[in-house]
Amino acid sequence: MKYSVMNWIYGPEPLEKTLERLSRLGYDGISLKGEPAEYDPAKVRELVKRHGLEVASIDGIYPWPTEERDLCNPDARVRERSVEYVKRCIDLAHAVGAPLVVVVPSAVGKNRPLAPKEKEWEWAVESVRKVAEYALEKGIEIAVEPINRYETHLLNTCEQALEFVREVAVENTKIMLDCFHMNIEEADPAAAVRRAGKMLIHMHVADSNRQSVGRGHTDFRAIMRSLKEIGYERYLAMEPLPPLADPYDALTKMVCPELFDLYAEECINNLKAIERVL
Protein backbone atom coordinates (compact mmCIF):
# COMPACT_ATOMS: atom_id res chain seq x y z
CA MET A 1 0.00 0.00 0.00
CA LYS A 2 0.98 3.58 -0.57
CA TYR A 3 0.35 6.64 1.59
CA SER A 4 -0.68 10.20 0.79
CA VAL A 5 -2.41 13.13 2.47
CA MET A 6 -5.31 15.08 0.98
CA ASN A 7 -3.95 18.64 1.01
CA TRP A 8 -7.24 20.47 1.59
CA ILE A 9 -6.86 19.63 5.30
CA TYR A 10 -3.95 22.10 5.42
CA GLY A 11 -6.03 25.09 4.36
CA PRO A 12 -3.98 27.80 2.59
CA GLU A 13 -0.60 26.27 3.47
CA PRO A 14 1.83 26.57 0.51
CA LEU A 15 2.12 23.36 -1.47
CA GLU A 16 5.90 23.21 -1.08
CA LYS A 17 5.60 23.24 2.72
CA THR A 18 3.08 20.40 2.58
CA LEU A 19 5.31 18.37 0.28
CA GLU A 20 8.30 18.88 2.56
CA ARG A 21 6.29 17.49 5.49
CA LEU A 22 5.07 14.45 3.58
CA SER A 23 8.51 13.63 2.20
CA ARG A 24 10.10 13.97 5.64
CA LEU A 25 7.52 11.67 7.24
CA GLY A 26 7.84 8.91 4.65
CA TYR A 27 4.76 9.45 2.49
CA ASP A 28 4.65 8.31 -1.12
CA GLY A 29 2.45 11.03 -2.57
CA ILE A 30 0.01 13.86 -2.17
CA SER A 31 -3.69 14.02 -3.01
CA LEU A 32 -4.59 17.45 -4.38
CA LYS A 33 -7.88 19.24 -3.75
CA GLY A 34 -9.79 19.74 -6.96
CA GLU A 35 -9.39 23.47 -7.46
CA PRO A 36 -7.65 23.54 -10.86
CA ALA A 37 -7.28 27.33 -10.96
CA GLU A 38 -5.02 27.19 -7.90
CA TYR A 39 -2.27 25.14 -9.55
CA ASP A 40 0.42 25.60 -12.16
CA PRO A 41 0.78 22.00 -13.41
CA ALA A 42 4.42 22.46 -14.44
CA LYS A 43 5.25 23.81 -10.97
CA VAL A 44 3.38 20.94 -9.31
CA ARG A 45 5.31 18.38 -11.35
CA GLU A 46 8.59 20.07 -10.48
CA LEU A 47 7.81 20.23 -6.75
CA VAL A 48 6.64 16.64 -6.36
CA LYS A 49 9.67 15.39 -8.27
CA ARG A 50 11.99 17.46 -6.07
CA HIS A 51 10.50 15.92 -2.93
CA GLY A 52 10.47 12.37 -4.29
CA LEU A 53 6.68 12.13 -4.29
CA GLU A 54 3.87 11.71 -6.82
CA VAL A 55 0.34 13.03 -7.19
CA ALA A 56 -1.92 10.25 -5.95
CA SER A 57 -5.25 11.78 -6.96
CA ILE A 58 -7.23 14.91 -7.69
CA ASP A 59 -10.07 15.02 -5.17
CA GLY A 60 -13.02 17.01 -6.40
CA ILE A 61 -14.50 19.51 -3.95
CA TYR A 62 -18.31 19.60 -4.05
CA PRO A 63 -19.64 22.11 -1.45
CA TRP A 64 -23.32 22.93 -1.40
CA PRO A 65 -24.74 25.31 -2.57
CA THR A 66 -21.95 26.06 -5.07
CA GLU A 67 -23.89 25.68 -8.29
CA GLU A 68 -21.15 24.16 -10.41
CA ARG A 69 -20.53 21.24 -8.11
CA ASP A 70 -23.83 19.30 -8.05
CA LEU A 71 -23.95 16.56 -10.68
CA CYS A 72 -27.54 15.55 -9.90
CA ASN A 73 -29.14 18.99 -9.74
CA PRO A 74 -32.63 19.32 -11.28
CA ASP A 75 -31.38 22.30 -13.31
CA ALA A 76 -29.70 20.98 -16.44
CA ARG A 77 -27.51 24.11 -16.62
CA VAL A 78 -26.16 23.43 -13.13
CA ARG A 79 -25.45 19.82 -14.08
CA GLU A 80 -23.60 20.91 -17.20
CA ARG A 81 -21.47 23.40 -15.23
CA SER A 82 -20.75 20.63 -12.75
CA VAL A 83 -19.67 18.28 -15.54
CA GLU A 84 -17.35 21.00 -16.86
CA TYR A 85 -15.86 21.42 -13.38
CA VAL A 86 -15.05 17.70 -13.15
CA LYS A 87 -13.56 17.82 -16.66
CA ARG A 88 -11.23 20.59 -15.45
CA CYS A 89 -10.20 18.30 -12.58
CA ILE A 90 -9.55 15.53 -15.12
CA ASP A 91 -7.42 17.90 -17.18
CA LEU A 92 -5.44 18.76 -14.04
CA ALA A 93 -4.97 15.07 -13.24
CA HIS A 94 -3.66 14.45 -16.73
CA ALA A 95 -1.34 17.45 -16.54
CA VAL A 96 0.26 16.48 -13.19
CA GLY A 97 0.32 12.71 -13.67
CA ALA A 98 -2.43 11.76 -11.22
CA PRO A 99 -4.15 8.45 -12.04
CA LEU A 100 -7.66 9.30 -10.83
CA VAL A 101 -10.24 11.94 -9.93
CA VAL A 102 -12.57 11.56 -6.95
CA VAL A 103 -16.22 12.28 -7.77
CA VAL A 104 -19.12 12.79 -5.34
CA PRO A 105 -22.33 12.69 -7.43
CA SER A 106 -24.38 14.95 -5.13
CA ALA A 107 -23.01 18.09 -3.51
CA VAL A 108 -21.70 17.75 0.05
CA GLY A 109 -24.02 19.55 2.45
CA LYS A 110 -27.04 18.81 0.27
CA ASN A 111 -28.63 16.19 2.49
CA ARG A 112 -32.07 16.12 0.89
CA PRO A 113 -33.08 15.89 -2.78
CA LEU A 114 -34.47 18.83 -4.72
CA ALA A 115 -36.46 16.46 -6.96
CA PRO A 116 -37.60 12.84 -6.61
CA LYS A 117 -34.56 10.88 -5.52
CA GLU A 118 -34.83 8.43 -8.41
CA LYS A 119 -34.60 11.35 -10.84
CA GLU A 120 -31.53 12.76 -9.09
CA TRP A 121 -29.98 9.29 -9.30
CA GLU A 122 -30.64 9.20 -13.07
CA TRP A 123 -29.18 12.67 -13.56
CA ALA A 124 -26.11 11.75 -11.50
CA VAL A 125 -25.53 8.59 -13.55
CA GLU A 126 -25.84 10.59 -16.76
CA SER A 127 -23.43 13.29 -15.51
CA VAL A 128 -20.83 10.84 -14.22
CA ARG A 129 -21.02 8.86 -17.45
CA LYS A 130 -20.12 12.06 -19.35
CA VAL A 131 -17.09 12.80 -17.20
CA ALA A 132 -16.03 9.14 -17.22
CA GLU A 133 -16.05 9.00 -21.00
CA TYR A 134 -14.00 12.21 -21.09
CA ALA A 135 -11.56 10.78 -18.54
CA LEU A 136 -11.27 7.50 -20.45
CA GLU A 137 -9.82 9.35 -23.43
CA LYS A 138 -7.09 10.77 -21.18
CA GLY A 139 -6.28 7.54 -19.33
CA ILE A 140 -7.75 8.79 -16.03
CA GLU A 141 -9.93 6.76 -13.66
CA ILE A 142 -13.01 8.02 -11.85
CA ALA A 143 -13.38 7.07 -8.17
CA VAL A 144 -16.98 7.52 -6.96
CA GLU A 145 -17.15 8.29 -3.24
CA PRO A 146 -20.10 7.52 -0.95
CA ILE A 147 -20.51 10.12 1.83
CA ASN A 148 -22.46 9.78 5.09
CA ARG A 149 -26.16 10.64 5.14
CA TYR A 150 -25.65 13.81 7.24
CA GLU A 151 -23.59 15.36 4.43
CA THR A 152 -25.24 14.08 1.25
CA HIS A 153 -28.39 12.17 0.42
CA LEU A 154 -27.61 10.22 -2.75
CA LEU A 155 -24.78 7.74 -2.16
CA ASN A 156 -24.01 6.74 1.43
CA THR A 157 -22.80 3.14 1.36
CA CYS A 158 -20.40 0.90 -0.48
CA GLU A 159 -23.29 -1.13 -1.91
CA GLN A 160 -24.98 1.99 -3.30
CA ALA A 161 -21.71 3.13 -4.85
CA LEU A 162 -21.22 -0.25 -6.51
CA GLU A 163 -24.74 -0.17 -7.94
CA PHE A 164 -24.20 3.40 -9.14
CA VAL A 165 -20.98 2.46 -10.94
CA ARG A 166 -22.71 -0.53 -12.55
CA GLU A 167 -25.28 1.87 -14.01
CA VAL A 168 -22.63 4.32 -15.22
CA ALA A 169 -21.13 1.36 -17.08
CA VAL A 170 -17.86 2.97 -18.19
CA GLU A 171 -14.82 0.77 -17.57
CA ASN A 172 -12.67 3.42 -15.87
CA THR A 173 -15.32 4.18 -13.23
CA LYS A 174 -14.88 2.45 -9.89
CA ILE A 175 -15.23 3.45 -6.23
CA MET A 176 -13.37 4.80 -3.26
CA LEU A 177 -14.22 4.41 0.41
CA ASP A 178 -13.66 6.72 3.37
CA CYS A 179 -13.02 5.25 6.82
CA PHE A 180 -14.81 8.11 8.58
CA HIS A 181 -17.96 7.83 6.47
CA MET A 182 -17.90 4.02 6.71
CA ASN A 183 -17.77 4.38 10.50
CA ILE A 184 -21.23 6.00 10.25
CA GLU A 185 -22.85 4.08 7.41
CA GLU A 186 -21.39 0.56 7.34
CA ALA A 187 -22.27 -2.07 9.94
CA ASP A 188 -18.87 -3.65 9.25
CA PRO A 189 -16.35 -1.38 7.46
CA ALA A 190 -13.89 -4.24 6.92
CA ALA A 191 -16.62 -6.28 5.23
CA ALA A 192 -17.45 -3.28 3.02
CA VAL A 193 -13.83 -3.24 1.87
CA ARG A 194 -14.05 -6.92 0.97
CA ARG A 195 -17.36 -6.29 -0.81
CA ALA A 196 -15.74 -3.55 -2.88
CA GLY A 197 -12.89 -5.86 -3.88
CA LYS A 198 -11.17 -4.96 -7.13
CA MET A 199 -13.58 -2.06 -7.65
CA LEU A 200 -11.84 -0.20 -4.81
CA ILE A 201 -9.20 2.13 -6.26
CA HIS A 202 -8.70 4.78 -3.56
CA MET A 203 -9.33 5.32 0.17
CA HIS A 204 -9.60 8.26 2.54
CA VAL A 205 -8.45 7.66 6.10
CA ALA A 206 -9.45 9.30 9.37
CA ASP A 207 -10.48 7.75 12.67
CA SER A 208 -14.05 7.48 13.98
CA ASN A 209 -13.88 11.03 15.39
CA ARG A 210 -12.30 12.29 12.15
CA GLN A 211 -8.98 12.82 13.88
CA SER A 212 -5.74 10.96 13.15
CA VAL A 213 -5.44 7.18 13.20
CA GLY A 214 -5.38 5.94 16.79
CA ARG A 215 -7.40 8.77 18.34
CA GLY A 216 -10.79 7.08 17.86
CA HIS A 217 -12.28 3.59 17.92
CA THR A 218 -12.08 2.53 14.26
CA ASP A 219 -10.76 -1.02 13.92
CA PHE A 220 -7.97 -0.26 11.50
CA ARG A 221 -6.44 -3.68 12.00
CA ALA A 222 -9.58 -5.28 10.52
CA ILE A 223 -9.70 -2.76 7.66
CA MET A 224 -6.02 -3.23 6.81
CA ARG A 225 -6.48 -7.00 6.91
CA SER A 226 -9.36 -6.71 4.44
CA LEU A 227 -7.27 -4.50 2.17
CA LYS A 228 -4.55 -7.12 2.20
CA GLU A 229 -7.08 -9.88 1.43
CA ILE A 230 -8.35 -8.07 -1.69
CA GLY A 231 -4.80 -7.34 -2.85
CA TYR A 232 -5.13 -3.57 -2.48
CA GLU A 233 -1.85 -1.88 -3.38
CA ARG A 234 -3.05 1.64 -4.07
CA TYR A 235 -3.23 4.80 -1.96
CA LEU A 236 -4.48 5.39 1.54
CA ALA A 237 -5.03 9.17 1.60
CA MET A 238 -5.05 10.67 5.09
CA GLU A 239 -7.80 13.19 5.82
CA PRO A 240 -7.85 13.90 9.59
CA LEU A 241 -9.41 17.11 10.89
CA PRO A 242 -8.94 19.06 14.15
CA PRO A 243 -11.37 18.34 17.03
CA LEU A 244 -13.30 21.60 16.75
CA ALA A 245 -16.95 22.49 16.22
CA ASP A 246 -16.18 23.86 12.75
CA PRO A 247 -12.95 22.23 11.54
CA TYR A 248 -13.44 23.58 8.01
CA ASP A 249 -13.40 27.17 9.27
CA ALA A 250 -10.41 26.36 11.49
CA LEU A 251 -8.44 25.06 8.51
CA THR A 252 -9.25 28.13 6.43
CA LYS A 253 -7.99 30.36 9.25
CA MET A 254 -5.03 28.08 10.08
CA VAL A 255 -6.20 27.75 13.71
CA CYS A 256 -4.43 24.43 14.44
CA PRO A 257 -1.22 24.28 12.38
CA GLU A 258 0.51 22.49 15.28
CA LEU A 259 -1.62 19.43 14.44
CA PHE A 260 -0.44 19.20 10.84
CA ASP A 261 2.85 17.41 11.52
CA LEU A 262 1.47 15.49 14.50
CA TYR A 263 -1.57 14.04 12.72
CA ALA A 264 0.37 13.20 9.55
CA GLU A 265 2.99 11.37 11.61
CA GLU A 266 0.45 9.51 13.73
CA CYS A 267 -1.51 8.34 10.69
CA ILE A 268 1.37 6.88 8.72
CA ASN A 269 3.20 5.42 11.73
CA ASN A 270 0.12 3.70 13.14
CA LEU A 271 -1.00 2.27 9.79
CA LYS A 272 2.46 1.05 8.84
CA ALA A 273 2.80 -0.61 12.25
CA ILE A 274 -0.42 -2.54 11.57
CA GLU A 275 0.68 -3.37 8.02
CA ARG A 276 3.96 -4.86 9.26
CA VAL A 277 2.26 -7.44 11.50
CA LEU A 278 -0.49 -8.58 9.13
C-alpha positions as CSV (number, residue, x, y, z in Angstrom):
1,M,0.0,0.0,0.0
2,K,1.0,3.6,-0.6
3,Y,0.3,6.6,1.6
4,S,-0.7,10.2,0.8
5,V,-2.4,13.1,2.5
6,M,-5.3,15.1,1.0
7,N,-4.0,18.6,1.0
8,W,-7.2,20.5,1.6
9,I,-6.9,19.6,5.3
10,Y,-4.0,22.1,5.4
11,G,-6.0,25.1,4.4
12,P,-4.0,27.8,2.6
13,E,-0.6,26.3,3.5
14,P,1.8,26.6,0.5
15,L,2.1,23.4,-1.5
16,E,5.9,23.2,-1.1
17,K,5.6,23.2,2.7
18,T,3.1,20.4,2.6
19,L,5.3,18.4,0.3
20,E,8.3,18.9,2.6
21,R,6.3,17.5,5.5
22,L,5.1,14.5,3.6
23,S,8.5,13.6,2.2
24,R,10.1,14.0,5.6
25,L,7.5,11.7,7.2
26,G,7.8,8.9,4.7
27,Y,4.8,9.5,2.5
28,D,4.6,8.3,-1.1
29,G,2.5,11.0,-2.6
30,I,0.0,13.9,-2.2
31,S,-3.7,14.0,-3.0
32,L,-4.6,17.4,-4.4
33,K,-7.9,19.2,-3.7
34,G,-9.8,19.7,-7.0
35,E,-9.4,23.5,-7.5
36,P,-7.7,23.5,-10.9
37,A,-7.3,27.3,-11.0
38,E,-5.0,27.2,-7.9
39,Y,-2.3,25.1,-9.6
40,D,0.4,25.6,-12.2
41,P,0.8,22.0,-13.4
42,A,4.4,22.5,-14.4
43,K,5.3,23.8,-11.0
44,V,3.4,20.9,-9.3
45,R,5.3,18.4,-11.4
46,E,8.6,20.1,-10.5
47,L,7.8,20.2,-6.7
48,V,6.6,16.6,-6.4
49,K,9.7,15.4,-8.3
50,R,12.0,17.5,-6.1
51,H,10.5,15.9,-2.9
52,G,10.5,12.4,-4.3
53,L,6.7,12.1,-4.3
54,E,3.9,11.7,-6.8
55,V,0.3,13.0,-7.2
56,A,-1.9,10.2,-5.9
57,S,-5.2,11.8,-7.0
58,I,-7.2,14.9,-7.7
59,D,-10.1,15.0,-5.2
60,G,-13.0,17.0,-6.4
61,I,-14.5,19.5,-3.9
62,Y,-18.3,19.6,-4.0
63,P,-19.6,22.1,-1.5
64,W,-23.3,22.9,-1.4
65,P,-24.7,25.3,-2.6
66,T,-21.9,26.1,-5.1
67,E,-23.9,25.7,-8.3
68,E,-21.2,24.2,-10.4
69,R,-20.5,21.2,-8.1
70,D,-23.8,19.3,-8.0
71,L,-23.9,16.6,-10.7
72,C,-27.5,15.6,-9.9
73,N,-29.1,19.0,-9.7
74,P,-32.6,19.3,-11.3
75,D,-31.4,22.3,-13.3
76,A,-29.7,21.0,-16.4
77,R,-27.5,24.1,-16.6
78,V,-26.2,23.4,-13.1
79,R,-25.4,19.8,-14.1
80,E,-23.6,20.9,-17.2
81,R,-21.5,23.4,-15.2
82,S,-20.7,20.6,-12.7
83,V,-19.7,18.3,-15.5
84,E,-17.4,21.0,-16.9
85,Y,-15.9,21.4,-13.4
86,V,-15.0,17.7,-13.2
87,K,-13.6,17.8,-16.7
88,R,-11.2,20.6,-15.4
89,C,-10.2,18.3,-12.6
90,I,-9.5,15.5,-15.1
91,D,-7.4,17.9,-17.2
92,L,-5.4,18.8,-14.0
93,A,-5.0,15.1,-13.2
94,H,-3.7,14.4,-16.7
95,A,-1.3,17.5,-16.5
96,V,0.3,16.5,-13.2
97,G,0.3,12.7,-13.7
98,A,-2.4,11.8,-11.2
99,P,-4.2,8.4,-12.0
100,L,-7.7,9.3,-10.8
101,V,-10.2,11.9,-9.9
102,V,-12.6,11.6,-7.0
103,V,-16.2,12.3,-7.8
104,V,-19.1,12.8,-5.3
105,P,-22.3,12.7,-7.4
106,S,-24.4,14.9,-5.1
107,A,-23.0,18.1,-3.5
108,V,-21.7,17.8,0.0
109,G,-24.0,19.6,2.5
110,K,-27.0,18.8,0.3
111,N,-28.6,16.2,2.5
112,R,-32.1,16.1,0.9
113,P,-33.1,15.9,-2.8
114,L,-34.5,18.8,-4.7
115,A,-36.5,16.5,-7.0
116,P,-37.6,12.8,-6.6
117,K,-34.6,10.9,-5.5
118,E,-34.8,8.4,-8.4
119,K,-34.6,11.4,-10.8
120,E,-31.5,12.8,-9.1
121,W,-30.0,9.3,-9.3
122,E,-30.6,9.2,-13.1
123,W,-29.2,12.7,-13.6
124,A,-26.1,11.8,-11.5
125,V,-25.5,8.6,-13.5
126,E,-25.8,10.6,-16.8
127,S,-23.4,13.3,-15.5
128,V,-20.8,10.8,-14.2
129,R,-21.0,8.9,-17.5
130,K,-20.1,12.1,-19.4
131,V,-17.1,12.8,-17.2
132,A,-16.0,9.1,-17.2
133,E,-16.0,9.0,-21.0
134,Y,-14.0,12.2,-21.1
135,A,-11.6,10.8,-18.5
136,L,-11.3,7.5,-20.4
137,E,-9.8,9.4,-23.4
138,K,-7.1,10.8,-21.2
139,G,-6.3,7.5,-19.3
140,I,-7.7,8.8,-16.0
141,E,-9.9,6.8,-13.7
142,I,-13.0,8.0,-11.8
143,A,-13.4,7.1,-8.2
144,V,-17.0,7.5,-7.0
145,E,-17.2,8.3,-3.2
146,P,-20.1,7.5,-0.9
147,I,-20.5,10.1,1.8
148,N,-22.5,9.8,5.1
149,R,-26.2,10.6,5.1
150,Y,-25.7,13.8,7.2
151,E,-23.6,15.4,4.4
152,T,-25.2,14.1,1.3
153,H,-28.4,12.2,0.4
154,L,-27.6,10.2,-2.8
155,L,-24.8,7.7,-2.2
156,N,-24.0,6.7,1.4
157,T,-22.8,3.1,1.4
158,C,-20.4,0.9,-0.5
159,E,-23.3,-1.1,-1.9
160,Q,-25.0,2.0,-3.3
161,A,-21.7,3.1,-4.8
162,L,-21.2,-0.2,-6.5
163,E,-24.7,-0.2,-7.9
164,F,-24.2,3.4,-9.1
165,V,-21.0,2.5,-10.9
166,R,-22.7,-0.5,-12.5
167,E,-25.3,1.9,-14.0
168,V,-22.6,4.3,-15.2
169,A,-21.1,1.4,-17.1
170,V,-17.9,3.0,-18.2
171,E,-14.8,0.8,-17.6
172,N,-12.7,3.4,-15.9
173,T,-15.3,4.2,-13.2
174,K,-14.9,2.5,-9.9
175,I,-15.2,3.4,-6.2
176,M,-13.4,4.8,-3.3
177,L,-14.2,4.4,0.4
178,D,-13.7,6.7,3.4
179,C,-13.0,5.2,6.8
180,F,-14.8,8.1,8.6
181,H,-18.0,7.8,6.5
182,M,-17.9,4.0,6.7
183,N,-17.8,4.4,10.5
184,I,-21.2,6.0,10.3
185,E,-22.8,4.1,7.4
186,E,-21.4,0.6,7.3
187,A,-22.3,-2.1,9.9
188,D,-18.9,-3.7,9.2
189,P,-16.3,-1.4,7.5
190,A,-13.9,-4.2,6.9
191,A,-16.6,-6.3,5.2
192,A,-17.4,-3.3,3.0
193,V,-13.8,-3.2,1.9
194,R,-14.1,-6.9,1.0
195,R,-17.4,-6.3,-0.8
196,A,-15.7,-3.5,-2.9
197,G,-12.9,-5.9,-3.9
198,K,-11.2,-5.0,-7.1
199,M,-13.6,-2.1,-7.7
200,L,-11.8,-0.2,-4.8
201,I,-9.2,2.1,-6.3
202,H,-8.7,4.8,-3.6
203,M,-9.3,5.3,0.2
204,H,-9.6,8.3,2.5
205,V,-8.5,7.7,6.1
206,A,-9.4,9.3,9.4
207,D,-10.5,7.8,12.7
208,S,-14.1,7.5,14.0
209,N,-13.9,11.0,15.4
210,R,-12.3,12.3,12.1
211,Q,-9.0,12.8,13.9
212,S,-5.7,11.0,13.1
213,V,-5.4,7.2,13.2
214,G,-5.4,5.9,16.8
215,R,-7.4,8.8,18.3
216,G,-10.8,7.1,17.9
217,H,-12.3,3.6,17.9
218,T,-12.1,2.5,14.3
219,D,-10.8,-1.0,13.9
220,F,-8.0,-0.3,11.5
221,R,-6.4,-3.7,12.0
222,A,-9.6,-5.3,10.5
223,I,-9.7,-2.8,7.7
224,M,-6.0,-3.2,6.8
225,R,-6.5,-7.0,6.9
226,S,-9.4,-6.7,4.4
227,L,-7.3,-4.5,2.2
228,K,-4.5,-7.1,2.2
229,E,-7.1,-9.9,1.4
230,I,-8.3,-8.1,-1.7
231,G,-4.8,-7.3,-2.8
232,Y,-5.1,-3.6,-2.5
233,E,-1.8,-1.9,-3.4
234,R,-3.0,1.6,-4.1
235,Y,-3.2,4.8,-2.0
236,L,-4.5,5.4,1.5
237,A,-5.0,9.2,1.6
238,M,-5.0,10.7,5.1
239,E,-7.8,13.2,5.8
240,P,-7.8,13.9,9.6
241,L,-9.4,17.1,10.9
242,P,-8.9,19.1,14.1
243,P,-11.4,18.3,17.0
244,L,-13.3,21.6,16.8
245,A,-17.0,22.5,16.2
246,D,-16.2,23.9,12.8
247,P,-13.0,22.2,11.5
248,Y,-13.4,23.6,8.0
249,D,-13.4,27.2,9.3
250,A,-10.4,26.4,11.5
251,L,-8.4,25.1,8.5
252,T,-9.2,28.1,6.4
253,K,-8.0,30.4,9.2
254,M,-5.0,28.1,10.1
255,V,-6.2,27.7,13.7
256,C,-4.4,24.4,14.4
257,P,-1.2,24.3,12.4
258,E,0.5,22.5,15.3
259,L,-1.6,19.4,14.4
260,F,-0.4,19.2,10.8
261,D,2.9,17.4,11.5
262,L,1.5,15.5,14.5
263,Y,-1.6,14.0,12.7
264,A,0.4,13.2,9.6
265,E,3.0,11.4,11.6
266,E,0.5,9.5,13.7
267,C,-1.5,8.3,10.7
268,I,1.4,6.9,8.7
269,N,3.2,5.4,11.7
270,N,0.1,3.7,13.1
271,L,-1.0,2.3,9.8
272,K,2.5,1.0,8.8
273,A,2.8,-0.6,12.2
274,I,-0.4,-2.5,11.6
275,E,0.7,-3.4,8.0
276,R,4.0,-4.9,9.3
277,V,2.3,-7.4,11.5
278,L,-0.5,-8.6,9.1
